[in-house]
Amino acid sequence: QSWSRGMSYCLHSESHLDTGPIYVRENGKLHMVNQGAGGVQNVTPKTRPFSLFSRSFSVELCMNREDDRARRQRTDHFIFTYTKEGNLRYSAKSLFSLVLGYISDNVDHIDSLIGFPEQIAEKLFSAAEARQKFTEPVTGLRALQKFTEAYGSLVLCSLCLRNRYLVISEKLEEIKSFRELTCLDLSCCKLGDEHELLEHLTKEALSSVKRLLLKDNSLSDAGLRRMTAPVRVLKKGLENLLVLDLSCNPKITDVGIGYLLSFKKLNCLDISGTGLKDVDAVIKRLQKQIGLVHSKVPLKEFDHSNCKTEGWAEQTVLQWEQAVMEAMKPQDNLRSRAAALRFYGKTRRIEEVVKCTLVEPETKASGNLQFYKEKVQNCHLPLKKEVGGSHELKNNKKRALAEQERERTSKQKHLCLTVEDWDLLNTY
């Protein structure tokens, strides 16, 4: 038969290989080929043990060895577990998790994520975030921009950078890449009028900001003029602003308040601790032109508790802050050396420390200058009926607020910098 001739030829040509018994099915019956004679025996197949590979055959599990450091950081493609009997058992990861890990390792090479499903994009962002891809100097910015361009407020809708002036200096470009922010807290950052981030506030990417806190940022009338120029001239920029905090900026005068009259949608304003000359005239002007009424009690919109970092990149911002703190650790070792130099009179003693507090002496001197619109109910305190009550109730509220502010101030003492440190930061 033809199949027997072909089989015998195959056996003779590869007789040096131990292929084991060969079975052929013909007419519904199973036949075993006799390798010695090349014939066929109609016998029942034996169930003797058979090895698929020869004894010299070996298997090696190879991983990507291009970069040993990257290989150590990347998880394996197998999940190792133990059975109840204590035996090691491994199972392969799903194809989705393997692809997700590979893309997150190379997330900076993605061309675009526009139109990509946001459910999968969130998992991809979390995977890249776990690998700290967004903390890398160049590739991290490029990867973050792919997400912010496609998903906007999902990546980050609220950003709190209060007292995080070092994070702003180190990650300015990454912060500027966030789009469609609705809340931005830059309190106590000493940015000044010329800072690049304040100029970025006027761009179209941040036209969605509704709550902006710029307390204690060394702002003057010139800074307010630049910040409000797009709204006054082009009707663009911060035209959707609802809440604005400019307190503790003593260089802002009556002229600077005039620039704020272009914010027609403004519902809450705090100008406590500014350098106003005619307070009564400013109060009347704000009420007449944009309908803001002077509040007799502190407003809850300015207690610095409602603005928090929210979105996919919440942990990313924490990673940035941790990286900055880690970079500052080696400087702590220099304190003992500086103390020794001061002891021997080789360096001048620096006693003055810049304090960034939420309650400033100027605020207490000029009083509470917070404004709200009567028609908007979420701006003022819910206990509005108690405004006309006894003076004791007002004093109790002020004392309770002062105690809360002192607690916040005590927690922020470790963030104080010296005068020379501020001079260095202002050079950026």
KOLTIFI-319102 format. One record per residue (C-alpha): x, y, z; residue in one letter. Coordinates in steps of 0.5 Angstrom, whole numbers. Example, Ala and Ser with C-alpha at 12.3 -4.5 7.8 and 13.67 -1.06 7.14 Angstrom:
2
<<25, -9, 16>, 'a'>
<<27, -2, 14>, 's'>
This chain:
428
<<0, 0, 0>, 'q'>
<<2, 7, -1>, 's'>
<<2, 9, 6>, 'w'>
<<6, 4, 8>, 's'>
<<11, 5, 3>, 'r'>
<<12, 12, 5>, 'g'>
<<12, 11, 12>, 'm'>
<<18, 6, 11>, 's'>
<<21, 11, 7>, 'y'>
<<21, 16, 13>, 'c'>
<<23, 11, 18>, 'l'>
<<29, 9, 14>, 'h'>
<<31, 16, 13>, 's'>
<<30, 18, 20>, 'e'>
<<32, 11, 23>, 's'>
<<37, 14, 28>, 'h'>
<<32, 18, 32>, 'l'>
<<28, 15, 37>, 'd'>
<<21, 17, 35>, 't'>
<<18, 11, 39>, 'g'>
<<12, 7, 37>, 'p'>
<<8, 10, 31>, 'i'>
<<0, 8, 30>, 'y'>
<<-4, 9, 24>, 'v'>
<<-11, 8, 23>, 'r'>
<<-14, 5, 17>, 'e'>
<<-21, 2, 16>, 'n'>
<<-23, 4, 23>, 'g'>
<<-18, 0, 26>, 'k'>
<<-11, 2, 30>, 'l'>
<<-5, -1, 27>, 'h'>
<<2, 0, 30>, 'm'>
<<8, 0, 25>, 'v'>
<<14, -5, 26>, 'n'>
<<20, -1, 25>, 'q'>
<<25, -7, 24>, 'g'>
<<21, -10, 18>, 'a'>
<<17, -4, 16>, 'g'>
<<11, -8, 16>, 'g'>
<<4, -7, 20>, 'v'>
<<2, -11, 26>, 'q'>
<<-5, -11, 28>, 'n'>
<<-4, -11, 36>, 'v'>
<<-7, -7, 41>, 't'>
<<-3, -1, 43>, 'p'>
<<2, -2, 49>, 'k'>
<<1, 4, 55>, 't'>
<<8, 4, 57>, 'r'>
<<11, 10, 59>, 'p'>
<<14, 15, 53>, 'f'>
<<18, 21, 54>, 's'>
<<16, 27, 49>, 'l'>
<<23, 30, 49>, 'f'>
<<30, 26, 50>, 's'>
<<34, 27, 56>, 'r'>
<<39, 32, 53>, 's'>
<<33, 37, 52>, 'f'>
<<33, 43, 56>, 's'>
<<28, 49, 57>, 'v'>
<<30, 56, 59>, 'e'>
<<25, 61, 61>, 'l'>
<<28, 67, 58>, 'c'>
<<26, 75, 60>, 'm'>
<<28, 81, 56>, 'n'>
<<35, 82, 58>, 'r'>
<<36, 89, 54>, 'e'>
<<36, 93, 61>, 'd'>
<<37, 89, 67>, 'd'>
<<34, 95, 72>, 'r'>
<<28, 95, 67>, 'a'>
<<28, 87, 68>, 'r'>
<<28, 88, 75>, 'r'>
<<22, 93, 76>, 'q'>
<<18, 89, 71>, 'r'>
<<14, 84, 74>, 't'>
<<14, 77, 71>, 'd'>
<<9, 74, 66>, 'h'>
<<7, 69, 71>, 'f'>
<<4, 69, 77>, 'i'>
<<7, 64, 82>, 'f'>
<<2, 61, 88>, 't'>
<<2, 55, 93>, 'y'>
<<-3, 49, 93>, 't'>
<<-6, 47, 100>, 'k'>
<<-1, 41, 100>, 'e'>
<<5, 46, 99>, 'g'>
<<7, 45, 92>, 'n'>
<<9, 51, 88>, 'l'>
<<4, 53, 82>, 'r'>
<<5, 58, 77>, 'y'>
<<0, 60, 72>, 's'>
<<1, 65, 66>, 'a'>
<<-2, 72, 66>, 'k'>
<<-8, 74, 62>, 's'>
<<-6, 77, 55>, 'l'>
<<-9, 84, 57>, 'f'>
<<-5, 85, 63>, 's'>
<<1, 83, 59>, 'l'>
<<-1, 88, 54>, 'v'>
<<-2, 93, 59>, 'l'>
<<4, 92, 62>, 'g'>
<<8, 93, 56>, 'y'>
<<5, 99, 53>, 'i'>
<<5, 102, 60>, 's'>
<<13, 101, 60>, 'd'>
<<13, 105, 53>, 'n'>
<<7, 110, 55>, 'v'>
<<12, 116, 52>, 'd'>
<<12, 113, 45>, 'h'>
<<4, 113, 44>, 'i'>
<<2, 117, 38>, 'd'>
<<-5, 119, 41>, 's'>
<<-10, 117, 46>, 'l'>
<<-16, 121, 43>, 'i'>
<<-22, 117, 42>, 'g'>
<<-19, 111, 46>, 'f'>
<<-24, 108, 51>, 'p'>
<<-23, 112, 58>, 'e'>
<<-24, 106, 62>, 'q'>
<<-18, 102, 59>, 'i'>
<<-14, 109, 59>, 'a'>
<<-15, 109, 66>, 'e'>
<<-12, 103, 67>, 'k'>
<<-7, 104, 63>, 'l'>
<<-5, 111, 67>, 'f'>
<<-5, 107, 73>, 's'>
<<0, 102, 71>, 'a'>
<<4, 107, 68>, 'a'>
<<3, 111, 75>, 'e'>
<<5, 105, 79>, 'a'>
<<12, 104, 75>, 'r'>
<<13, 112, 76>, 'q'>
<<13, 113, 69>, 'k'>
<<11, 121, 70>, 'f'>
<<16, 122, 75>, 't'>
<<22, 122, 69>, 'e'>
<<25, 128, 67>, 'p'>
<<23, 128, 59>, 'v'>
<<19, 122, 58>, 't'>
<<14, 123, 64>, 'g'>
<<12, 130, 61>, 'l'>
<<11, 127, 54>, 'r'>
<<7, 121, 57>, 'a'>
<<3, 126, 61>, 'l'>
<<1, 130, 55>, 'q'>
<<-2, 124, 52>, 'k'>
<<-7, 123, 57>, 'f'>
<<-8, 131, 59>, 't'>
<<-10, 132, 51>, 'e'>
<<-15, 126, 51>, 'a'>
<<-18, 126, 57>, 'y'>
<<-18, 133, 60>, 'g'>
<<-21, 134, 67>, 's'>
<<-21, 126, 68>, 'l'>
<<-14, 126, 69>, 'v'>
<<-14, 132, 74>, 'l'>
<<-20, 136, 75>, 'c'>
<<-18, 140, 82>, 's'>
<<-10, 141, 84>, 'l'>
<<-8, 143, 91>, 'c'>
<<-1, 146, 91>, 'l'>
<<-2, 150, 97>, 'r'>
<<5, 151, 100>, 'n'>
<<8, 147, 95>, 'r'>
<<13, 152, 92>, 'y'>
<<18, 147, 90>, 'l'>
<<14, 142, 87>, 'v'>
<<12, 148, 82>, 'i'>
<<19, 150, 81>, 's'>
<<21, 142, 79>, 'e'>
<<15, 140, 75>, 'k'>
<<12, 147, 72>, 'l'>
<<12, 144, 65>, 'e'>
<<8, 138, 68>, 'e'>
<<3, 142, 72>, 'i'>
<<2, 147, 65>, 'k'>
<<0, 141, 62>, 's'>
<<-6, 140, 66>, 'f'>
<<-13, 142, 62>, 'r'>
<<-20, 143, 64>, 'e'>
<<-18, 144, 71>, 'l'>
<<-24, 147, 75>, 't'>
<<-20, 148, 82>, 'c'>
<<-13, 151, 83>, 'l'>
<<-10, 153, 90>, 'd'>
<<-4, 156, 90>, 'l'>
<<-4, 159, 96>, 's'>
<<3, 161, 100>, 'c'>
<<7, 160, 94>, 'c'>
<<10, 167, 94>, 'k'>
<<10, 167, 86>, 'l'>
<<10, 174, 85>, 'g'>
<<7, 178, 79>, 'd'>
<<12, 175, 74>, 'e'>
<<12, 168, 75>, 'h'>
<<10, 163, 69>, 'e'>
<<5, 159, 72>, 'l'>
<<1, 166, 73>, 'l'>
<<2, 168, 66>, 'e'>
<<-1, 161, 64>, 'h'>
<<-7, 162, 68>, 'l'>
<<-10, 167, 62>, 't'>
<<-9, 161, 57>, 'k'>
<<-15, 158, 54>, 'e'>
<<-13, 151, 57>, 'a'>
<<-15, 154, 64>, 'l'>
<<-21, 158, 62>, 's'>
<<-25, 152, 66>, 's'>
<<-22, 154, 72>, 'v'>
<<-28, 156, 77>, 'k'>
<<-24, 157, 84>, 'r'>
<<-18, 160, 84>, 'l'>
<<-14, 161, 91>, 'l'>
<<-8, 166, 90>, 'l'>
<<-7, 168, 98>, 'k'>
<<0, 170, 100>, 'd'>
<<3, 170, 93>, 'n'>
<<7, 177, 93>, 's'>
<<2, 180, 88>, 'l'>
<<1, 187, 86>, 's'>
<<-3, 191, 82>, 'd'>
<<1, 190, 76>, 'a'>
<<0, 182, 77>, 'g'>
<<-8, 183, 77>, 'l'>
<<-7, 187, 71>, 'r'>
<<-4, 182, 67>, 'r'>
<<-8, 176, 70>, 'm'>
<<-15, 180, 68>, 't'>
<<-12, 183, 61>, 'a'>
<<-15, 177, 57>, 'p'>
<<-22, 178, 60>, 'v'>
<<-22, 185, 60>, 'r'>
<<-20, 186, 52>, 'v'>
<<-22, 179, 49>, 'l'>
<<-27, 176, 54>, 'k'>
<<-23, 170, 54>, 'k'>
<<-18, 167, 60>, 'g'>
<<-21, 167, 67>, 'l'>
<<-28, 169, 64>, 'e'>
<<-32, 163, 68>, 'n'>
<<-28, 165, 75>, 'l'>
<<-33, 164, 81>, 'l'>
<<-29, 164, 87>, 'v'>
<<-23, 168, 88>, 'l'>
<<-18, 169, 94>, 'd'>
<<-13, 175, 94>, 'l'>
<<-12, 175, 101>, 's'>
<<-5, 177, 104>, 'c'>
<<-3, 181, 98>, 'n'>
<<-1, 187, 101>, 'p'>
<<1, 190, 95>, 'k'>
<<-6, 190, 92>, 'i'>
<<-9, 197, 92>, 't'>
<<-15, 200, 90>, 'd'>
<<-13, 200, 83>, 'v'>
<<-12, 193, 83>, 'g'>
<<-19, 192, 85>, 'i'>
<<-22, 195, 79>, 'g'>
<<-19, 190, 75>, 'y'>
<<-23, 185, 78>, 'l'>
<<-29, 188, 76>, 'l'>
<<-29, 185, 69>, 's'>
<<-30, 178, 73>, 'f'>
<<-38, 179, 72>, 'k'>
<<-39, 171, 74>, 'k'>
<<-35, 172, 81>, 'l'>
<<-39, 170, 87>, 'n'>
<<-34, 170, 92>, 'c'>
<<-28, 174, 93>, 'l'>
<<-23, 175, 99>, 'd'>
<<-19, 181, 99>, 'i'>
<<-17, 181, 106>, 's'>
<<-10, 183, 108>, 'g'>
<<-9, 188, 102>, 't'>
<<-7, 195, 101>, 'g'>
<<-13, 198, 100>, 'l'>
<<-13, 206, 102>, 'k'>
<<-21, 207, 102>, 'd'>
<<-24, 201, 104>, 'v'>
<<-31, 204, 104>, 'd'>
<<-31, 206, 97>, 'a'>
<<-28, 199, 95>, 'v'>
<<-34, 196, 98>, 'i'>
<<-39, 200, 95>, 'k'>
<<-36, 199, 88>, 'r'>
<<-36, 192, 88>, 'l'>
<<-43, 192, 90>, 'q'>
<<-45, 197, 85>, 'k'>
<<-42, 194, 79>, 'q'>
<<-42, 186, 80>, 'i'>
<<-47, 185, 86>, 'g'>
<<-42, 183, 91>, 'l'>
<<-44, 184, 98>, 'v'>
<<-39, 185, 104>, 'h'>
<<-40, 179, 109>, 's'>
<<-40, 180, 116>, 'k'>
<<-37, 173, 118>, 'v'>
<<-32, 169, 115>, 'p'>
<<-34, 165, 109>, 'l'>
<<-33, 157, 108>, 'k'>
<<-31, 158, 101>, 'e'>
<<-24, 161, 104>, 'f'>
<<-23, 156, 109>, 'd'>
<<-18, 152, 105>, 'h'>
<<-21, 145, 106>, 's'>
<<-25, 145, 100>, 'n'>
<<-20, 145, 95>, 'c'>
<<-16, 138, 94>, 'k'>
<<-13, 134, 89>, 't'>
<<-17, 130, 85>, 'e'>
<<-17, 126, 79>, 'g'>
<<-13, 120, 76>, 'w'>
<<-6, 124, 77>, 'a'>
<<-7, 125, 85>, 'e'>
<<-2, 120, 86>, 'q'>
<<2, 123, 81>, 't'>
<<3, 129, 85>, 'v'>
<<4, 126, 91>, 'l'>
<<10, 122, 87>, 'q'>
<<13, 129, 85>, 'w'>
<<12, 132, 92>, 'e'>
<<16, 125, 95>, 'q'>
<<21, 126, 90>, 'a'>
<<23, 133, 92>, 'v'>
<<23, 132, 99>, 'm'>
<<28, 126, 97>, 'e'>
<<32, 131, 93>, 'a'>
<<32, 135, 99>, 'm'>
<<35, 130, 104>, 'k'>
<<42, 131, 103>, 'p'>
<<42, 138, 105>, 'q'>
<<40, 136, 112>, 'd'>
<<47, 133, 113>, 'n'>
<<50, 140, 111>, 'l'>
<<46, 143, 118>, 'r'>
<<51, 140, 122>, 's'>
<<57, 143, 118>, 'r'>
<<54, 150, 118>, 'a'>
<<53, 150, 125>, 'a'>
<<60, 148, 126>, 'a'>
<<62, 154, 121>, 'l'>
<<57, 159, 125>, 'r'>
<<61, 157, 132>, 'f'>
<<67, 159, 129>, 'y'>
<<65, 165, 126>, 'g'>
<<66, 163, 119>, 'k'>
<<59, 165, 117>, 't'>
<<54, 170, 119>, 'r'>
<<48, 167, 123>, 'r'>
<<41, 167, 120>, 'i'>
<<35, 168, 125>, 'e'>
<<30, 171, 120>, 'e'>
<<25, 166, 118>, 'v'>
<<20, 167, 113>, 'v'>
<<13, 164, 115>, 'k'>
<<7, 162, 111>, 'c'>
<<1, 163, 115>, 't'>
<<-6, 163, 113>, 'l'>
<<-7, 168, 118>, 'v'>
<<-3, 175, 117>, 'e'>
<<-3, 181, 121>, 'p'>
<<-5, 185, 116>, 'e'>
<<-12, 181, 115>, 't'>
<<-13, 182, 123>, 'k'>
<<-11, 190, 122>, 'a'>
<<-16, 191, 116>, 's'>
<<-21, 186, 118>, 'g'>
<<-25, 181, 114>, 'n'>
<<-26, 183, 107>, 'l'>
<<-30, 177, 104>, 'q'>
<<-35, 178, 99>, 'f'>
<<-41, 174, 96>, 'y'>
<<-47, 175, 92>, 'k'>
<<-54, 174, 96>, 'e'>
<<-57, 170, 90>, 'k'>
<<-52, 165, 91>, 'v'>
<<-53, 160, 97>, 'q'>
<<-47, 156, 96>, 'n'>
<<-42, 162, 97>, 'c'>
<<-44, 164, 104>, 'h'>
<<-44, 160, 111>, 'l'>
<<-51, 156, 112>, 'p'>
<<-52, 160, 119>, 'l'>
<<-53, 167, 115>, 'k'>
<<-59, 168, 120>, 'k'>
<<-54, 169, 126>, 'e'>
<<-51, 175, 123>, 'v'>
<<-55, 180, 126>, 'g'>
<<-55, 176, 133>, 'g'>
<<-51, 177, 139>, 's'>
<<-44, 179, 139>, 'h'>
<<-42, 173, 144>, 'e'>
<<-44, 169, 138>, 'l'>
<<-39, 173, 133>, 'k'>
<<-34, 173, 138>, 'n'>
<<-34, 165, 139>, 'n'>
<<-34, 164, 132>, 'k'>
<<-28, 168, 131>, 'k'>
<<-24, 165, 137>, 'r'>
<<-26, 158, 134>, 'a'>
<<-23, 160, 127>, 'l'>
<<-17, 163, 130>, 'a'>
<<-16, 156, 134>, 'e'>
<<-17, 152, 127>, 'q'>
<<-12, 157, 124>, 'e'>
<<-7, 156, 129>, 'r'>
<<-7, 149, 128>, 'e'>
<<-6, 149, 121>, 'r'>
<<0, 154, 122>, 't'>
<<3, 149, 127>, 's'>
<<3, 144, 122>, 'k'>
<<6, 148, 117>, 'q'>
<<12, 150, 121>, 'k'>
<<17, 145, 118>, 'h'>
<<16, 148, 111>, 'l'>
<<19, 155, 113>, 'c'>
<<25, 157, 109>, 'l'>
<<30, 162, 110>, 't'>
<<31, 169, 107>, 'v'>
<<37, 167, 102>, 'e'>
<<32, 161, 100>, 'd'>
<<27, 165, 98>, 'w'>
<<32, 170, 94>, 'd'>
<<34, 163, 91>, 'l'>
<<27, 161, 89>, 'l'>
<<25, 168, 86>, 'n'>
<<31, 167, 81>, 't'>
<<27, 162, 77>, 'y'>
